Amino acid sequence: MKRVDVVTKISTAQKQKQNAIEFVGCVYNTRNSGNLVITKYVNKSEVHVRFIKTGYTTVVAMGNIRKGNIKDRLLPSVYNVGICGDEIVYINGKHTAEYELWAGVLQRCYSEKDKEKYSAYKDCTVSDNFKYFPYFKEWCNSQIGFSQDGWQLDKDILVKGNKVYSEKTCCFVPREINNLFIKRCANRGIYPLGVSYHKASRKFISNISTDGLQRSLGLFNTPEEAFLVYKQTKEGHIKQVANRWKDRIDPRAYEALIIYKVEITD
């Protein structure tokens, strides 16, 4: 019995060596990820491969290689731009918080349906770094406010008018701060921000919403005069809110809020 065992082990080892010689260097097609090459063969359950197009490496079973079921996780797969890499995107059957946020950003920027529906995201893009989910996930978890309930990712506060989601232009802020910059352009009409025409008086009225309450700032002869009062009041309110959150938000966000200017072209 002992002698038979030794012969069997030698036979298995020889077979694996023969398979390694046979398979290493062979190129196989996949269903949707291009071609891969086998770089190392240990056994039928442990085969090392490299995708030719991206260089992505992984370890798979020989049966899946033959079926073409291997995925190149360095190919863009989310809205044709987002790369998942080897990061976990599901936990207990649900997308992770980082993935939900990331996919939402990509959707706003690259879904044709969403761009038609939400004009605010027209021409918005995502940086190359942010298109790579492992990078985005690591960035999120290093940011102030990411794990806080009610905090939101903002791309406009650090750089006014910004159209690119990136680590240099984005930060997390509480909903109270993010709501400061909702413009509701569709409801505004032809007049500057905070200004509307008061038909009864034939003058222009300046209104502002602060802390959830709408209040009038007075009647004026021209839209420009009404806007100037709105501008001064709005900028003062932004500074108040900034100081309320000063020790809890990203310092970059605080500095941007303190110097924020409301323009008549906003």
Buried (B, 14 or more C-beta within 10 A) or exposed (E): EEEEEEEEEEEEEEEBEEBBEEBBEEEBEBEEBEEBBBEBBEEEEEBBBBBBEBEBEBEBBBEBBEEEBBBBBBBBBBBEBBBBBEBEBEEEEEBBBBBEBBBEBBBBBBBEEBBEEEEEBEEBBBBEEBBBBEBBBEBBEEBBBBEEEEBBBBBBBBBBEBBBBBBEBBBBBBEEBBEBBEEEEEEEEEBBBBBBBBEEEEBBBBBBBBEEEEEEBEBBEEBEBBBBBBBEBBBEBBBEBBEEBEEEBBEBBBEBBEEBEBEBEB
